[in-house]
Amino acid sequence: MEICPYSLGNRAWNLIIKLVDANNAGTDMFRRSSGNNSALVPILNAPKILDNIRKTRTQNGIIDMLTINCERCEFEVLPKLIMHDMLRHFRTIQFASHTTLFKQSFCIYRQIEQALHRVHYVKYHYKMIWEGWLLKN
């Protein structure tokens, strides 16, 4: 496993996050940040980065696992991967659904679920909380 100093989104941009908890162990993008209590995180284009990883760091073009738990970014990253026909490149996809954070989340969630059903099957499914999908074939 490798920890990278960036995050993934539906496009490239920079995000200022507030550092919280003891020794800045947690982050929060929804609270105002100030001075020493903030950090700049580059958000990179998910399809571009993951396609590069798939082509350069795997033997068969399949990434073993994509896991997403980032307070709403699943609604950015997964639809963008669906648009680029990339779901089939992940053996396992697991994610937390934060459907209470904005109004359109349930509709987007249903579209993600339908796309996942085409190429994956459900391994575990705590609907709209935490779920894991395994690649068919």
N, C-alpha and C positions, 0 to 999 in steps of 0.2 A: 504494500500500500504506500502511496505517496500523497502527502498533503501539499496542496498547491496554494500559493498566495493570491488566489483570485476565486471568483464565483462565476457561475454560468447563468445566463439569462437569454431572452429572445433577441437581444442585440448587445453591442458593445457600448458601455457607458461607465461612469464612475459613481459610486454610492458612498455617502458619508454615513457611518454607523456610530451609534453610541455604545461605548464600552461599559458594561455593567457587571455586577457581582464582584466577589472577592478576587483581587488580582486580575481584573478584567477578563474573567473566564467566560463571560457571556456577552452577547451583543444584542442590540435592539435597533432596528431600522425605523421604528415608528415613533420613538421618543426624540425630542430635540437633543442635539448634542452640542457641547461647547468645549472649546480649548483642548485641554489635555485628555478630556474624556471622549474623544472621538478618533476615528481612523477612516482613511480613504481605502475603499476596496474596489479594485477594478472588476467590473462585470464583463465577461467575455461572451461572444456569440456561441451558444451551446452547440448548434449543429456543426459549425466550423471546427471547433476545438475537439468535439467527440469524434468527428469523422477523421481528423488527423490522428488522434489516439488510436482509433480502430485500425487505421492503415499502417501506422508506424510501430505500434506497441503490442499488437496481437499477432498470433500465428495464423489464425483463420478468419480474421475480420470480425470476430464476435467479442464484445466486451462482457465479462462475466457478470457484473452487477452495476446497475445504476440505482442509487438510493437518494431520495430527495426528501428533506424535512426542513423546510426553510420558510415557514409562515407565509405562504402564498406563491412562492416562485414556481411551485408545481404547475400553476395555471399559466405561467409564461413558458417554461421549458418544455413540458410535455406536448402542448399544441404545436410548438415550433418543430419538435422532433417528428411529430405526426405529419406536418406539412412537407417535411423533407424525406418522408418515407424511411425513417431511421429506426423505428421501434424494433424491427427485425434484427438489428445488430446488437441487441442486449439479451443475454441469456436470462437474466433476472432483472425485473424492474420492481422496486418497492418504493412506496411514497406515503407520506402523511397528507391527508386532505384537510385543508383549513377552510372549510366552506362557509364559515360564519364571518370571514374577514371582509368580504365585499359582495355586492348584490348579485352579480352574474355568475358567481362561483358554481352554483349547482348546475346550471346549464353547461358550463365548460366542463365540469366534472363528468357529466353524462356523455359528452362527446369523447372525452379521453377514455372512458370506460368502453365505449363502443369500438374505438380504434384498437384498444388493447385486446379485446376479445377476438379480433381478426387474426392475430399472430401469436397470442399468448393464452395461457389458461390460468385460472385463479389458483394460487397456492394457499393463500390465506386472505381473508376479506373481512375486516372490521369496517364495514361500509362507511365511507366518508370520515374515517379516522386513520387507519393504517392498513395497507394492503400490499400483497406481494403477488407478482405475476411471473410465470415461467414460460419461456419460449416453446412453442409447439415444434415438433420434429426433433 
